[in-house]
Amino acid sequence: MERQDDNELWDILGRVPESTLSPFFARDVLRKIRQEATRFERARNWLSLRRLIAASAVAIVVVGLAIATHHPVSRTTSANDLDVVAKVDPQDYDVVADLDELIAWDENTVWEEKPTL
């Protein structure tokens, strides 16, 4: 661009004072470069104790909610269960009755016995 092309621009540029650098500019730039954290230091700062505690707390809450909201499916009597009862042989009724008496006796006597440790 020549002076004749845009006189106003050249006039403005002529009035702007020249910028001067500080004599300590190079020293300041090198100090800034040295002070920048290395990749390892940035990772170590990112994994601070405060952040690890917060992340652990969030993980515990998420696992607790997952366990609390997971309900085991309740079993209801289905037609298949009734079919099994209907297929019992009549000779087995005596055995089932004896087992029922044995279970009832065992439930009652468990609390009467003195535990021996």
Rosetta constraint file for C-alpha pairs under 8 A:
AtomPair CA 1 CA 5 HARMONIC 6.62 0.50
AtomPair CA 2 CA 6 HARMONIC 7.42 0.50
AtomPair CA 3 CA 7 HARMONIC 5.79 0.50
AtomPair CA 3 CA 10 HARMONIC 6.50 0.50
AtomPair CA 6 CA 10 HARMONIC 6.61 0.50
AtomPair CA 7 CA 11 HARMONIC 6.11 0.50
AtomPair CA 8 CA 12 HARMONIC 6.29 0.50
AtomPair CA 9 CA 13 HARMONIC 6.18 0.50
AtomPair CA 10 CA 14 HARMONIC 5.98 0.50
AtomPair CA 11 CA 15 HARMONIC 6.51 0.50
AtomPair CA 12 CA 16 HARMONIC 6.58 0.50
AtomPair CA 21 CA 25 HARMONIC 6.51 0.50
AtomPair CA 24 CA 28 HARMONIC 6.16 0.50
AtomPair CA 25 CA 29 HARMONIC 6.23 0.50
AtomPair CA 26 CA 30 HARMONIC 6.23 0.50
AtomPair CA 27 CA 31 HARMONIC 6.15 0.50
AtomPair CA 28 CA 32 HARMONIC 6.20 0.50
AtomPair CA 29 CA 33 HARMONIC 6.31 0.50
AtomPair CA 30 CA 34 HARMONIC 6.21 0.50
AtomPair CA 31 CA 35 HARMONIC 6.13 0.50
AtomPair CA 32 CA 36 HARMONIC 6.42 0.50
AtomPair CA 37 CA 41 HARMONIC 5.67 0.50
AtomPair CA 37 CA 42 HARMONIC 6.02 0.50
AtomPair CA 38 CA 42 HARMONIC 6.22 0.50
AtomPair CA 39 CA 43 HARMONIC 6.25 0.50
AtomPair CA 40 CA 44 HARMONIC 6.11 0.50
AtomPair CA 41 CA 45 HARMONIC 6.04 0.50
AtomPair CA 42 CA 46 HARMONIC 6.06 0.50
AtomPair CA 43 CA 47 HARMONIC 6.22 0.50
AtomPair CA 44 CA 48 HARMONIC 6.60 0.50
AtomPair CA 46 CA 51 HARMONIC 7.63 0.50
AtomPair CA 47 CA 51 HARMONIC 6.33 0.50
AtomPair CA 47 CA 52 HARMONIC 6.41 0.50
AtomPair CA 48 CA 52 HARMONIC 6.29 0.50
AtomPair CA 49 CA 53 HARMONIC 6.11 0.50
AtomPair CA 50 CA 54 HARMONIC 6.29 0.50
AtomPair CA 51 CA 55 HARMONIC 6.05 0.50
AtomPair CA 52 CA 56 HARMONIC 6.05 0.50
AtomPair CA 53 CA 57 HARMONIC 6.15 0.50
AtomPair CA 54 CA 58 HARMONIC 6.26 0.50
AtomPair CA 55 CA 59 HARMONIC 6.16 0.50
AtomPair CA 56 CA 60 HARMONIC 6.14 0.50
AtomPair CA 57 CA 61 HARMONIC 6.22 0.50
AtomPair CA 58 CA 62 HARMONIC 6.17 0.50
AtomPair CA 59 CA 63 HARMONIC 6.16 0.50
AtomPair CA 60 CA 64 HARMONIC 6.00 0.50
AtomPair CA 61 CA 65 HARMONIC 6.07 0.50
AtomPair CA 62 CA 66 HARMONIC 6.13 0.50
AtomPair CA 63 CA 67 HARMONIC 6.20 0.50
AtomPair CA 64 CA 68 HARMONIC 6.02 0.50
AtomPair CA 65 CA 69 HARMONIC 5.92 0.50
AtomPair CA 66 CA 70 HARMONIC 6.13 0.50
AtomPair CA 77 CA 81 HARMONIC 6.34 0.50
AtomPair CA 77 CA 82 HARMONIC 7.66 0.50
AtomPair CA 78 CA 82 HARMONIC 6.84 0.50
AtomPair CA 79 CA 83 HARMONIC 6.30 0.50
AtomPair CA 80 CA 84 HARMONIC 6.47 0.50
AtomPair CA 81 CA 85 HARMONIC 6.68 0.50
AtomPair CA 82 CA 86 HARMONIC 6.25 0.50
AtomPair CA 83 CA 87 HARMONIC 6.21 0.50
AtomPair CA 84 CA 88 HARMONIC 6.80 0.50
AtomPair CA 88 CA 92 HARMONIC 6.72 0.50
AtomPair CA 88 CA 93 HARMONIC 7.74 0.50
AtomPair CA 89 CA 93 HARMONIC 7.28 0.50
AtomPair CA 91 CA 95 HARMONIC 7.75 0.50
AtomPair CA 92 CA 96 HARMONIC 6.21 0.50
AtomPair CA 93 CA 97 HARMONIC 6.07 0.50
AtomPair CA 94 CA 98 HARMONIC 6.16 0.50
AtomPair CA 95 CA 99 HARMONIC 6.13 0.50
AtomPair CA 96 CA 100 HARMONIC 6.15 0.50
AtomPair CA 97 CA 101 HARMONIC 6.34 0.50
AtomPair CA 98 CA 102 HARMONIC 6.18 0.50
AtomPair CA 99 CA 103 HARMONIC 6.11 0.50
AtomPair CA 100 CA 104 HARMONIC 6.18 0.50
AtomPair CA 101 CA 105 HARMONIC 6.08 0.50
AtomPair CA 102 CA 106 HARMONIC 6.05 0.50
AtomPair CA 103 CA 107 HARMONIC 6.13 0.50
AtomPair CA 104 CA 108 HARMONIC 6.36 0.50
AtomPair CA 105 CA 109 HARMONIC 6.18 0.50
AtomPair CA 106 CA 110 HARMONIC 6.04 0.50
AtomPair CA 107 CA 111 HARMONIC 7.61 0.50
AtomPair CA 108 CA 112 HARMONIC 7.25 0.50
AtomPair CA 109 CA 113 HARMONIC 6.39 0.50
